[in-house]
Amino acid sequence: MADDNKNNNNVLDPIVPLWIKAELFEDVLREIDPNFLSIEKFEVNGALSPGENYASIMLKVDIVMKLQDGSNKSQSFMLKVLHDNELFRELIQTYNMFDVESGIYGDVVPELEQILADAGINVRFGPKSYRLATDETHILLENLKDLGFRNANRLEGLDMAHSKSVLNKLALWHAASAVRVQQKGLYPDIYSAGYFRHECYDMMKEMFDSSTKMLLECIREYSNSDLYYEKVVKLQHQVTDELYKVTQNFTNDGDGEEEDEFRVLNHGDVWSNNIMFKYDEKSGELLETYLVDYQLPSYSSPAQDILYFILTSCKYEIKLQEFDYMIAYYHKLLAENLRLLKYPKKIPSLRDIHCMIFKYGIWGYVSITNVMAPVLCEPSDNANLDNFISETDDGLAFKRQMYSNARYRKHMEAILPWLLNRGLLDC
């Protein structure tokens, strides 16, 4: 190992935890390159601007390592660590969110990729993962930006080409995840139940309720609010119970009510910043799409991922106007993949998928009120987790910024009547 002066963290950001030391990365570097000799340079900095990520702290780790032949080689990682927010730390630890994501990267992703490979479909779903020699809670991933990947502009939303690429990846993931259950049995509870577990109820309700007052105040000011305001008020006050009602249908210890309904392992958090795209350097053509941030999977209806993705992340011009087309596009790919993988049960029809979207339409409302709001919020130093879930003066000011800004309001004034006319605001 290099001398201590070379191994000191170059900590430029106070969010970097003190436990992150250069020597923790030595075994990982040997795994990547057996010719690793020592660490010459080690820097850790915050990777994302305020408002680009809420569920955890994302750090960028840059290392220059010396190889046995005397040459130097650069290596970069993305390192995800815990927030300091007490409520969110409690939720993460109760739900074992980091253990869940580590298991998805280490066990589930390779399983699903292998199922597809066995059928002649070569697919990668996301970045490689590694494990540091520490008991500290973390997720360590290869830096996809080094491979040419980048995020799209979350404020503008995804056009049809990007949206179809994501739906294609979801159709592959969903199909392989359904086939995996037929081959190996149900997923462990740690993946199946999602974060809507009985022991998380009070925390989830507190998080949803923290936004209710300001959300309803802002919605009341929307130009067409008289059409749906009373229904939104009723639904918002019982949104936690409504979500638990639909998610409990699918728990392994449930009453079997939905036993014959088509189920998949949902990614659970498919929005634009959790999707990375790679392009041809010369033509600009979209080449590849990866999903990241697998902290919130759940074994339930694919309606969850579909509604969540389309409503939070597609361009305004297509998310409603082309909604039915995108559902048909997804279904076509899902059915093709299930047939290729020799799925032994009934393959859902397009009508079945639409029925699921109606049945589990609560995900549409939750997606636009709890996810689309920060997605469409301008970058700001106030855009942080504490303000997102607190009712302090700063928290209320940030929520008003989220729920009343012109971009978000434009989307909501279109989507809320759309949900209303489909009966998806009823409870």
ZADODREN-192619 format. One record per atom (N, C-alpha, C): x, y, z; residue in three letters. Coordinates in steps of 0.001 Angstrom, whole numbers, plus 500000, padded with zeros to 6 digits. Atoms other than C-alpha are relative to their C-alpha. Layout:
BEGIN
XYZAla;...
***
This chain:
BEGIN
500844498807500000Met;500000500000500000Met;500880501245500000Met;499219498778500031Ala;501201503555499345Ala;500071500619501384Ala;499845499410498677Asp;502316505758502220Asp;498759500766500389Asp;501224499418499458Asp;499757507455504468Asp;499648501326499342Asp;500301498720500611Asn;500118510848502836Asn;499253499836498681Asn;500675500227501277Lys;499018509376499513Lys;498605499435500193Lys;501275500668499782Asn;496086507571501100Asn;498985500850500747Asn;500956499161499307Asn;494494510468502947Asn;498837500358499086Asn;501157499598500793Asn;490971511191501801Asn;500127501460499612Asn;500125498616500415Asn;490682514335499771Asn;498518500336500094Asn;501420499831499750Val;487321515147501329Val;499619501441499719Val;500387498661500388Leu;485853518151499579Leu;498558500314500383Leu;501417499836499716Asp;482316517664500800Asp;499712499425501387Asp;500265500479498641Pro;481095517361504412Pro;499082498795500076Pro;500882501162499945Ile;478628514623503443Ile;500781498689499963Ile;499208501231500093Val;481509512126503061Val;500270499461501407Val;499779500567498663Pro;481517509808506124Pro;501479499735500265Pro;498591500160499624Leu;484779509485508041Leu;500497498571499862Leu;499548501403500060Trp;484810505692507807Trp;500546499610498628Trp;499558500340501355Ile;485575505788504081Ile;501496500268499874Ile;498541499921500082Lys;489309505066503825Lys;500494499243498771Lys;499438500600501210Ala;491532504109500916Ala;500206498497500139Ala;499650501415499853Glu;492582500762502375Glu;498798499070499862Glu;501186500829500154Leu;488973499518502299Leu;499804499532498555Leu;500215500288501417Phe;489167499462498490Phe;501050499047499417Phe;498890500778500563Glu;492296497340498139Glu;499548498649499443Glu;500442501313500479Asp;490564493958497844Asp;499162500125498728Asp;500815499777501203Val;488094495354495294Val;500900500291498803Val;499088499673501095Leu;490933496765493221Leu;500759498763499523Leu;499348501265500396Arg;492686493376493275Arg;499040499132499183Arg;501005500751500751Glu;489428491804492075Glu;499889500522498575Glu;500109499388501319Ile;489266494250489184Ile;501259499777499174Ile;498719500169500706Asp;492968493994488285Asp;500970499239500899Asp;499080500808499176Pro;495131491157489696Pro;501399500584500106Pro;498679499369499965Asn;498181493325488958Asn;500058501213500921Asn;500024498879499055Phe;497135495888491584Phe;501150499894501004Phe;498910499955499029Leu;500050496947493796Leu;499697500939501158Leu;500241499018498942Ser;499097500094495712Ser;499093501114499506Ser;500840498847500316Ile;496835503134495842Ile;500860501256500035Ile;499191498789500109Glu;498546506302494661Glu;499204501259500318Glu;500837498822499769Lys;495643508747494861Lys;498588499540500308Lys;501326500414499535Phe;492269508563496571Phe;499174501244500315Phe;500866498841499792Glu;489469511155496389Glu;498547499558500092Glu;501431500289499840Val;485855511032497551Val;499248501321500067Val;500796498780500034Asn;483279513708496757Asn;498536499663499761Asn;501414500154500320Gly;479530514134496586Gly;499819499906498500Gly;500125500261501435Ala;478382512837493213Ala;498848500744499348Ala;501212499435500590Leu;475034514560492756Leu;499687501355500614Leu;500428498698499516Ser;473694518080493053Ser;498733499853500830Ser;501255500061499244Pro;470859518861495499Pro;498811499833499071Pro;501204500232500788Gly;467542517578494179Gly;500114498879498993Gly;499818501073500974Glu;469038514796492051Glu;499841498621500616Glu;500171501287499332Asn;468713512042494663Asn;499524500250501421Asn;500565499789498667Tyr;466696511717497879Tyr;500159498783500901Tyr;500078501206499185Ala;466795508109499027Ala;501299499680500712Ala;498712500310499381Ser;470509508032499902Ser;501005501063499591Ser;498907499119500395Ile;473812509903499653Ile;500861499259498992Ile;499189500615501035Met;475720509151496466Met;501344500714499911Met;498643499472500039Leu;479481509614496433Leu;500746499466498792Leu;499132500429501088Lys;482034509437493634Lys;501392499782500566Lys;498679500361499493Val;485286507672494480Val;500952499880498808Val;499001500032501068Asp;488269508333492208Asp;501333499507500561Asp;498768500629499528Ile;491375506180492610Ile;500996499907498852Ile;498894500324500901Val;494721506082490863Val;500803498906500682Val;499266501107499388Met;496346502715491512Met;501263499692499189Met;498753500431500647Lys;499887501575490782Lys;499932498499499772Lys;499973501413500331Leu;500232498228489025Leu;501399499433500181Leu;498723500674499720Gln;502995495689489462Gln;501085500333498980Gln;498987499628501001Asp;504703496811486247Asp;500437501454500124Asp;499617498616499752Gly;505016500344487665Gly;499100501025499360Gly;500911499060500651Ser;502277501886485526Ser;498840500355500931Ser;501163499557499243Asn;499272503760486881Asn;498713499731499226Asn;501309500256500608Lys;495613503014486220Lys;498930500693500827Lys;501086499299499305Ser;492543505092487075Ser;498786499092500127Ser;501210500776499756Gln;489433503538488564Gln;499005500876500754Gln;501016499169499370Ser;486168505203489542Ser;498818499137500436Ser;501155500716499464Phe;483235503979491655Phe;498925500998500407Phe;501084499275499342Met;479867505186492830Met;499707499281501309Met;500180500568498664Leu;479362504646496557Leu;498771500618500642Leu;501246499552499389Lys;475939504867498158Lys;500056499738501505Lys;499962500129498546Val;475737505501501916Val;498734500596500600Val;501220499594499305Leu;473099506323504517Leu;499899501506500181Leu;500299498638499582His;471452509689505100His;500131500123501521His;499992499753498562Asp;471761511295508513Asp;498601500254500547Asp;501361499733499543Asn;468023512051508646Asn;499483498838500841Asn;500350501051499035Glu;466702510130511661Glu;498834499138499528Glu;501167500764500456Leu;463305509141510222Leu;500374499089498844Leu;499683500798501172Phe;464780507983506949Phe;500987498891500335Phe;499083501061499565Arg;467615506081508636Arg;499211498871500657Arg;500819501015499338Glu;464995504312510745Glu;499245499173498968Glu;500722500712501048Leu;462976503444507633Leu;500939499065499248Leu;499038500802500751Ile;466043502205505757Ile;500435498782500808Ile;499523501104499183Gln;467216500096508677Gln;498883499013500324Gln;501123500907499757Thr;463747498692509429Thr;499718499149498775Thr;500264500689501260Tyr;463270497788505803Tyr;501230499263499463Tyr;498735500588500486Asn;466929496718505389Asn;500261500378498539Asn;499969499547501377Met;467023498829502237Met;501332499723499305Met;498694500236500606Phe;470754498506501651Phe;500258498507499821Phe;499879501451500170Asp;470678494749502252Asp;499177499529498808Asp;500848500344501135Val;467839494533499752Val;500725500293498693Val;499343499627501253Glu;469747496417497069Glu;501255499174499754Glu;498810500837500147Ser;472941494495497735Ser;499629498610499499Ser;500455501314500440Gly;471024491238497313Gly;499491500002498571Gly;500479499901501380Ile;469377492434494114Ile;501187500007499039Ile;498817499935500869Tyr;472744493337492583Tyr;500784498686500014Tyr;499142501171499885Gly;474524490271493905Gly;499355498685499604Gly;500682501275500229Asp;471874487564493478Asp;498959500058498877Asp;501144499993500907Val;468767488578491555Val;500388500412498586Val;499616499560501346Val;470298490521488656Val;500741498900499242Val;499345501096500734Pro;472696487668487766Pro;499048498864499646Pro;500983501045500305Glu;469819485160488003Glu;499166500348498773Glu;500878499602501102Leu;467608487137485643Leu;500780500103498693Leu;499173499932501207Glu;470420487834483205Glu;500315498604499468Glu;499705501369500421Gln;471231484105483150Gln;498782499325499386Gln;501229500552500566Ile;467605483126482536Ile;499841500464498558Ile;500105499464501348Leu;467602485407479500Leu;501105499451499105Leu;498877500526500794Ala;471048484221478349Ala;499734498563499568Ala;500313501399500334Asp;469866480597478469Asp;499021499901498832Asp;500946499970501117Ala;467168481583475974Ala;500573500747498796Ala;499348499326501114Gly;469687483333473729Gly;499853501503499986Gly;500171498543499906Ile;468954486880474944Ile;501085500545500920Ile;498892499465499204Asn;472129488631476092Asn;499667501417500453Asn;500451498733499435Val;471155491466478419Val;500795500311501266Val;499534499513498702Arg;472754493532481144Arg;499002501030500496Arg;500986499087499450Phe;470406495362483461Phe;500606501223500674Phe;499437498869499283Gly;472830497614485312Gly;501471499807500286Gly;498561500014499725Pro;476284498231486770Pro;500430498790500819Pro;499420501021499135Lys;478584495684488387Lys;500055500540501426Lys;499938499596498596Ser;478572495729492177Ser;501168499327500695Ser;498864500509499234Tyr;481345495185494702Tyr;499681500151501484Tyr;500216499946498550Arg;481659494786498457Arg;501276500426500706Arg;498855499558499218Leu;483993496710500747Leu;500126499181501280Leu;499728500763498781Ala;485602495037503759Ala;499669500855501224Ala;500453499189498869Thr;483532496942506320Thr;498588499594500388Thr;501357500233499533Asp;480419496531508426Asp;499103501211499777Asp;500791498806500257Glu;479299500038507488Glu;499041499747498833Glu;501019500182501022Thr;476127500169505403Thr;500390500738498723Thr;499587499365501248His;476949500817501753His;499611499141498799His;500096500674501296Ile;476485499915498084Ile;501117500577499130Ile;498890499553500840Leu;479553500078495819Leu;499798499485498582Leu;500290500338501390Leu;479099500134492043Leu;501067500567499071Leu;499156499402501024Glu;481178500655488947Glu;499367501311499558Glu;500492498702500445Asn;480874504215487659Asn;499628499900498525Asn;500458500173501375Leu;478750503922484529Leu;500393501167499100Leu;499593498860500826Lys;479795507380483395Lys;501340499738499327Lys;498731500364500627Asp;483259505950482735Asp;499791499136498761Asp;500320500845501153Leu;481550503600480262Leu;499156500748498962Leu;500729499188500966Gly;479800506457478477Gly;498533500187500284Gly;501407499845499651Phe;476441506356480275Phe;499749501363500639Phe;500396498767499312Arg;474574509434481426Arg;498486500025500179Arg;501434499811499791Asn;471172510504482718Asn;499436500964498970Asn;500704499011500814Ala;468622512334480623Ala;499622501185500890Ala;500441498815499273Asn;467319515752481640Asn;498650499710500647Asn;501236500377499304Arg;464719514980484309Arg;498916501062499846Arg;500990498933500117Leu;463038518389483909Leu;499277499952498660Leu;500614500077501327Glu;462396517854480193Glu;499224498706499819Glu;500660501292500159Gly;461396514185480490Gly;500518499255498788Gly;499498500869501061Leu;462077511301478133Leu;499100500042498779Leu;500775500065501236Asp;461032511357474494Asp;499614498557499716Asp;500524501332500272Met;459460508349472806Met;501112498974499819Met;498913500957500212Ala;462756506744471763Ala;500570499527501328Ala;499466500371498690His;464091506825475318His;498963499228500811His;501063500676499244Ser;460739505796476794Ser;499838498562499547Ser;500127501357500517Lys;460485502778474506Lys;501190499142500418Lys;498831500749499569Ser;464024501763475430Ser;499850499551501453Ser;500234500366498600Val;463102501828479133Val;498924498921500092Val;501078500998499977Leu;459862499907478510Leu;500495498645499512Leu;499396501243500472Asn;461867497327476574Asn;500786499320501115Asn;499218500571498906Lys;464206496865479534Lys;499091499493501110Lys;500955500450498986Leu;461280496643481946Leu;499305498714499571Leu;500659501213500490Ala;459584494039479749Ala;500919498789500132Ala;499029501081499805Leu;462770491935479821Leu;500116499633501471Leu;499865500218498554Trp;463161492357483583Trp;498764499299500557Trp;501243500565499473His;459510491612484315His;499808498555499541His;500182501358500513Ala;459393488548482064Ala;500947499027500686Ala;499026500890499356Ala;462593487051483479Ala;499670499796501468Ala;500319500118498565Ser;461464487791487044Ser;498808499081500234Ser;501147500900499875Ala;458155485967486479Ala;500413498555499745Ala;499524501343500315Val;459913482971484926Val;500861499463501137Val;499135500423498887Arg;462415482865487786Arg;499176499398501137Arg;500865500539498952Val;459534482275490241Val;499532498600499630Val;500432501326500444Gln;458327479329488157Gln;501130498980500114Gln;498850500902499942Gln;461825477859488188Gln;500493499744501421Gln;499354500104498692Lys;462919478537491770Lys;499091500292501180Lys;500904499684498908Gly;459857479479493783Gly;499982501486500309Gly;500183498595499653Leu;458844482752495418Leu;501304500645500450Leu;498852499245499518Tyr;461374485457496133Tyr;499974500054501527Tyr;499981499783498552Pro;462523485869499734Pro;499180501234500362Pro;500843498889499565Asp;460297488212501732Asp;500715501343499903Asp;499241498750500014Ile;463076490805501785Ile;499834500719498663Ile;500232499391501309Tyr;462398491377498061Tyr;498515500119499680Tyr;501400500082500421Ser;458701490506497832Ser;499125501110500561Ser;500966499147499311Ala;457057492804500344Ala;500167501475499692Ala;499763498586500200Gly;458585496069499225Gly;500142500711501331Gly;499858499255498755Tyr;458672498829501795Tyr;498669500180500708Tyr;501302499925499331Phe;454970498486502619Phe;499801498768500881Phe;500089501082499024Arg;455499496116505508Arg;499277500512501239Arg;500741499602498800His;453486496104508710His;500861500841500934His;499140499291499057Glu;456471497279510741Glu;500403501382499501Glu;499648498690500561Cys;456987500263508398Cys;498789500937499917Cys;501224499223500233Tyr;453371501493508480Tyr;500065501401500606Tyr;500002498693499328Asp;453786504303511032Asp;500972500966499341Asp;499009499140500650Met;456914505636509350Met;499521500447498631Met;500492499636501319Met;455350505519505889Met;498872501019500106Met;501109499057499826Lys;452222507282507116Lys;500525501379500379Lys;499419498717499617Glu;454325509971508757Glu;500607500713498794Glu;499388499397501185Met;456218510543505501Met;498940500534499044Met;501053499534500904Phe;453055510754503380Phe;499240501190500603Phe;500777498937499364Asp;451224512917505913Asp;500763501319500055Asp;499205498772499869Ser;454112515405506108Ser;499793500942498816Ser;500191499146501185Ser;453276516671502616Ser;498545500390499770Ser;501427499845500298Thr;449486516635502868Thr;499542501451500008Thr;500513498628499850Lys;448849520196504071Lys;500403500866498807Lys;499535499118501074Met;451008521969501486Met;499549499498498631Met;500453500563501271Leu;450097519595498661Leu;498568500429499707Leu;501407499660500216Leu;446372520221499127Leu;499813501501499818Leu;500082498552500189Glu;446877523976499476Glu;500342500379498565Glu;499567499671501361Cys;448699524073496152Cys;499032499467498953Cys;500946500567500962Ile;446310521751494325Ile;498727500837499946Ile;501212499163499962Arg;443415523952495448Arg;500133501207499081Arg;499760498816500825Glu;445039526778493454Glu;500080499665498509Glu;499914500369501408Tyr;445204524788490194Tyr;498732500452499274Tyr;501089499356500739Ser;443000526185487439Ser;498749499130499890Ser;501168500880500168Asn;440731523112487153Asn;499722499163501247Asn;500072500821498790Ser;440799521955490765Ser;498575499677500433Ser;501384500275499595Asp;437017522168491181Asp;499510498657499476Asp;500403501281500576Leu;436790519016489040Leu;500316498820500918Leu;499487501181499301Tyr;438708516760491397Tyr;500433500256501440Tyr;499383499673498717Tyr;439677518588494592Tyr;499446499165501149Tyr;500586500748498883Glu;437229516858496933Glu;500469498544500008Glu;499508501376500074Lys;438296513417495688Lys;501466499918500411Lys;498580499996499634Val;441979514328496057Val;500163500138501510Val;499925499827498542Val;441431515505499641Val;499719498678500701Val;500358501275499366Lys;439741512236500566Lys;501087498956499788Lys;498982501001500309Leu;442345510104498815Leu;501311500296500710Leu;498728499642499369Gln;445329512021500191Gln;500002499652501482Gln;500070500277498557His;444137511565503773His;500023498508500317His;499931501438499730Gln;444013507788503359Gln;500911499281499008Gln;499149500572501039Val;446734507243500753Val;500858498856500535Val;499178501078499449Thr;448892505125503070Thr;499197498709500091Thr;500844501195499884Asp;446015502746503777Asp;499666499423498628Asp;500317500476501342Glu;445129502554500081Glu;501179499241499396Glu;498815500692500503Leu;448699501607499194Leu;500203498669500704Leu;499850501257499265Tyr;448888499015501931Tyr;498941498985499560Tyr;501079500899500420Lys;445575497602500748Lys;500387499239498731Lys;499668500683501259Val;446862496857497233Val;501286499197500104Val;498739500740499916Thr;450355495781498249Thr;499850498732500834Thr;500165501188499161Gln;449146493338500894Gln;499374498837499221Gln;500546501081500831Asn;447356491396498132Asn;501085499021499569Asn;498940500790500620Phe;450749490115497045Phe;501026499455500981Phe;499012500496499052Thr;452608489346500266Thr;499929498486500084Thr;499923501458499958Asn;453764485755500666Asn;499138499400501101Asn;500807500523498893Asp;451805485464503893Asp;498547500465499899Asp;501360499519500183Gly;448602486891502423Gly;499005498861499883Gly;501062501007500025Asp;445308485114501940Asp;499841499339498638Asp;500041500657501302Gly;446023484126498340Gly;498992500586499040Gly;501043499385500826Glu;443416486489496891Glu;500472500190498565Glu;499487499702501330Glu;445683487361493940Glu;500916498891499485Glu;499074501089500301Glu;447330483951493602Glu;500164499768498509Glu;499940500298501424Asp;446498483544489917Asp;500299501226499145Asp;499738498787500768Glu;447207487145488896Glu;501471500073499623Glu;498635499899500476Phe;450327487795486844Phe;500794500956500886Phe;499159499202499109Arg;453124489079489048Arg;501426500043499484Arg;498595499837500369Val;456634490365488499Val;500738500598501190Val;499203499269499018Leu;459487491645490601Leu;500169501409499470Leu;499889498612500425Asn;459027495384490210Asn;501331500588500430Asn;498831499205499599His;462098497582490174His;499608500897501159His;500568499251498896Gly;460000499886492343Gly;500337501476500041Gly;499607498590499942Asp;461716503211491654Asp;500512500455498632Asp;499563499714501371Val;461889503649487874Val;499641501435499634Val;500148498625500471Trp;462259507382487365Trp;501304500425499339Trp;498944499659500950Ser;464619509298485095Ser;501402499957500580Ser;498648500007499446Asn;467571509649487478Asn;500475498606500390Asn;499610501387499752Asn;467532505888488102Asn;500123499209498696Asn;499835500604501322Ile;467919505226484373Ile;501189500674499334Ile;498831499431500665Met;471180505673482474Met;500062499504498557Met;500004500272501436Phe;471642505814478727Phe;501408500141499426Phe;498728499919500709Lys;474616505199476444Lys;499712500253498516Lys;500227499580501372Tyr;474904506746472985Tyr;501232499740499138Tyr;498893500057500951Asp;477014506299469865Asp;500664501378499946Asp;499300498725499915Glu;479703508973470064Glu;499871500824498728Glu;500056499266501270Lys;479428509889466376Lys;498579500361499601Lys;501360499762500499Ser;475767509508465488Ser;499036500507501066Ser;500909499636498921Gly;474234510153468902Gly;498888499001500212Gly;501038501021499881Glu;472108507026468502Glu;500014499362501393Glu;500125500658498708Leu;470812505510471738Leu;500368498528499860Leu;499498501364500126Leu;472677502230472240Leu;499549499072501116Leu;500237500883498859Glu;471913500929475723Glu;499320500764501121Glu;500723499436498857Thr;469748501537478763Thr;500221499100501208Thr;499805500741498747Tyr;470608500479482321Tyr;499095500585501079Tyr;500742499581498810Leu;468522500624485483Leu;500929499955501201Leu;499217499981498769Val;470116501572488799Val;499055500216501175Val;500759499721498779Asp;468959501994492401Asp;498885498976500230Asp;500944501102499789Tyr;467315498655493206Tyr;499636499844501480Tyr;500279500067498560Gln;466398499529496811Gln;498558499644500326Gln;501421500084499672Leu;462622499232496507Leu;499239498965499170Leu;500728500990500801Pro;461661496005494705Pro;498759499499500729Pro;501149500674499396Ser;458323494320495267Ser;499432499026498986Ser;500568501032500860Tyr;456748491174493865Tyr;498501500231499924Tyr;501410499623500099Ser;453403492443492643Ser;499646500250498537Ser;500465499746501355Ser;451580493752489591Ser;500977500893499243Ser;499138499112500787Pro;453654495253486755Pro;499406501389499834Pro;500618498669500061Ala;451173498139486878Ala;500782501003500837Ala;499239499104499147Gln;453347499580489649Gln;501124500678499222Gln;498883499426500750Asp;456453500046487501Asp;499526500817498810Asp;500459499335501217Ile;454488501044484402Ile;499464501396500314Ile;500565498702499634Leu;452480503822486049Leu;501075500927500546Leu;498939499218499362Tyr;455450505005488091Tyr;500904500618498945Tyr;499065499508501005Phe;457740505295485079Phe;499350501013499063Phe;500590499136501015Ile;455394506804482503Ile;499593501347500585Ile;500522498752499458Leu;453815509388484797Leu;501078500896500589Leu;498961499149499412Thr;457009510569486475Thr;501031500478498986Thr;498767499783500750Ser;459531510499483668Ser;499851500229498509Ser;500165499746501435Cys;458066510742480155Cys;499677501477499761Cys;500298498625500364Lys;457758514054478360Lys;498512500310500155Lys;501386499557499862Tyr;454596516055478974Tyr;499194499659498757Tyr;500717500150501260Glu;453685515742475297Glu;499594498563499715Glu;500328501393500321Ile;453567511936475354Ile;499433499209501172Ile;500350500880498871Lys;452852510714478885Lys;498517499673500069Lys;501434500303500068Leu;449085510990478441Leu;499552499712498578Leu;500441500165501378Gln;448645511364474694Gln;500390498641499433Gln;499519501275500514Glu;450680508229473993Glu;499978498894501055Glu;500005500960498901Phe;449910506373477224Phe;499556498619499519Phe;500513501298500446Asp;447830503614475614Asp;500957499340499016Asp;499023500568500932Tyr;450394503185472843Tyr;501172499392500772Tyr;498862500516499234Met;453186502761475403Met;499629498734500765Met;500444501219499333Ile;451126500201477313Ile;499984498846499004Ile;500041501049501035Ala;450564498250474082Ala;501406499582499594Ala;498605500293500364Tyr;454266498508473231Tyr;500643499111501075Tyr;499471500801498890Tyr;455253497198476675Tyr;499422498592499967Tyr;500641501316499977His;452716494374476486His;500529499111498886His;499501500785501118Lys;453917493241473059Lys;501364499389500341Lys;498667500487499642Leu;457507492955474328Leu;499935499001501155Leu;500154500910498866Leu;456456491329477603Leu;499541498628499521Leu;500532501276500495Ala;454434488657475787Ala;501045499253499177Ala;498956500643500799Glu;457252487983473314Glu;501067499382500885Glu;498957500507499100Asn;459776487593476121Asn;499514498801500801Asn;500547501137499246Leu;457514485304478135Leu;499931498749499135Leu;500034501159500903Arg;457051483069475105Arg;501408499454499751Arg;498617500441500225Leu;460800482980474413Leu;500555499252501210Leu;499509500618498762Leu;461439482054478047Leu;499157498795500420Leu;500866501159499743Lys;458719479353477896Lys;499289500105501352Lys;500792499785498788Tyr;456650480835480707Tyr;498839499014500015Tyr;500969501103500043Pro;454388477936481735Pro;498559500389500300Pro;501360499597499640Lys;451368479912482923Lys;499408500894498910Lys;500674499151500972Lys;448886482098481065Lys;500752501317499822Lys;499357498717500282Ile;450558485044479373Ile;498930501091500011Ile;501047498976499901Pro;448640488224480246Pro;499729500651498644Pro;500402499312501221Ser;446707489822477424Ser;500157501503500198Ser;499965498537499891Leu;446783493530476635Leu;498864500481500899Leu;501125499633499132Arg;443367493746478253Arg;500347499750501467Arg;499597500297498625Asp;444784492089481387Asp;500878501111500569Asp;499105498939499534Ile;447506494748481603Ile;499206501267500298Ile;500832498813499751His;444956497551481270His;499151499826501259His;500786500256498782Cys;442802495930483962Cys;500854500163501249Cys;499090499818498871Met;445835495828486270Met;500237501482500277Met;499762498565499823Ile;446442499528485664Ile;498811500652500699Ile;501170499479499301Phe;442875500272486720Phe;499956499500501450Phe;500101500591498663Lys;442984497910489691Lys;501017500585500966Lys;498934499485499144Tyr;446267499271491011Tyr;500345501441499654Tyr;499809498617500422Gly;445765502830489828Gly;500482500928501089Gly;499481499167498909Ile;446688504178493275Ile;501462500349499752Ile;498595499703500295Trp;450283503946492023Trp;500125501223499100Trp;499960498801500816Gly;449434506633489491Gly;499954501247500861Gly;500118498845499121Tyr;448338509073492186Tyr;501248500179500852Tyr;498811499912499146Val;451256508264494476Val;501219500454499194Val;498852499648500826Ser;453728508596491612Ser;500049501490499695Ser;499975498582500366Ile;452639512108490667Ile;500107500915501207Ile;499952499129498819Thr;452326513451494213Thr;501288499848500801Thr;498826500229499158Asn;455399511898495807Asn;501298499848499225Asn;498781500181500796Val;457840511310492947Val;500112501063498917Val;499934499020501076Met;456946513573490033Met;500290501396500521Met;499761498660499444Ala;457069516603492336Ala;501501500314500094Ala;498556499705500002Pro;460817516387493100Pro;500651499819498635Pro;499434500188501337Val;461512515110489559Val;499935501298499202Val;500214498802500810Leu;460134518341488060Leu;500376501288500722Leu;499610498821499223Cys;461541520688490705Cys;501386500482499564Cys;498713499438500397Glu;464360523027489668Glu;501056499699501065Glu;498915500213499032Pro;467756522299491272Pro;500074501164500987Pro;499985498985498945Ser;468066524129494563Ser;500699499424501224Ser;499376500453498753Asp;470040523975497802Asp;498955499524501003Asp;501079500433499112Asn;466658523481499513Asn;499472498614499656Asn;500496501301500458Ala;466064520272497542Ala;500772498886500679Ala;499337501066499256Asn;467097517767500189Asn;498965499193500768Asn;500929500924499356Leu;465569514890502108Leu;499334500608501219Leu;500578499408498790Asp;465089516823505358Asp;498808500894499658Asp;501092499108500379Asn;462970519450503629Asn;498859499247499330Asn;501031500786500685Phe;461114516815501624Phe;499034499361500991Phe;500869500725499070Ile;459774515052504714Ile;499715500749501296Ile;500221499275498745Ser;459834517728507439Ser;498920501066499822Ser;501000498943500022Glu;457254520340508365Glu;500545501270500635Glu;499380498753499563Thr;459739523037509369Thr;499674501097498998Thr;500238498897500931Asp;459551526475507754Asp;500709499739498672Asp;499268500306501231Asp;462249525431505269Asp;499334498855499239Asp;500662501131500638Gly;460439522161504622Gly;498721500425499295Gly;501243499538500614Leu;457115523887503947Leu;500282500872498782Leu;499639499148501136Ala;458808526434501680Ala;500429499147498806Ala;499570500872501088Phe;460437523645499670Phe;498814499265499395Phe;501182500686500527Lys;457149521756499371Lys;499157500935499139Lys;500750499050500838Arg;455414524884498110Arg;500710500206498670Arg;499230499877501236Gln;458222525282495577Gln;499738498807499081Gln;500245501198500796Met;457681521691494434Met;498606499989499403Met;501379500225500412Tyr;453897521704494266Tyr;499366501164499234Tyr;500613498847500660Ser;453305525187492866Ser;500786500503498802Ser;499240499489501142Asn;456055525662490281Asn;499268499703498693Asn;500787500034501234Ala;454782526161486739Ala;500117498658499277Ala;499801501264500717Arg;456262522947485310Arg;499162498887500631Arg;500760501051499308Tyr;454781520644487947Tyr;498499500251499874Tyr;501422499659500083Arg;451478522489487893Arg;499427499636498627Arg;500447500334501355Lys;451219522054484103Lys;499715498503499873Lys;500193501450500058His;451653518276484434His;498787499582500837His;501088500401499106Met;449253518007487371Met;498639500411499459Met;501279499542500528Glu;446534520054485679Glu;499521499137498831Glu;500395500963501035Ala;446581517462482883Ala;499744498617500585Ala;500073501385499516Ile;447119514260484866Ile;498835499787500970Ile;501067500212499015Leu;444623514794487696Leu;498633499800499336Leu;501257500317500704Pro;441612515073485321Pro;500058498655499286Pro;499822501300500668Trp;443013512069483425Trp;499759498857500979Trp;500254501001498962Leu;443064510033486648Leu;498534500006500413Leu;501404499882499607Leu;439625511356487591Leu;499091499283499014Leu;500876500567501028Asn;438060510280484296Asn;500171498491499845Asn;499816501456499983Arg;439427506754484778Arg;499599499381501338Arg;500429500508498696Gly;438065506451488285Gly;501155499720500935Gly;498812500338499212Leu;441598506366489709Leu;500238500937501169Leu;499950499172498795Leu;440959509059492315Leu;498964499541501018Leu;501019500522499079Asp;438170507023493916Asp;500648499129501067Asp;499503500880498933Cys;438775505296497228Cys;498848499611500925Cys;
***
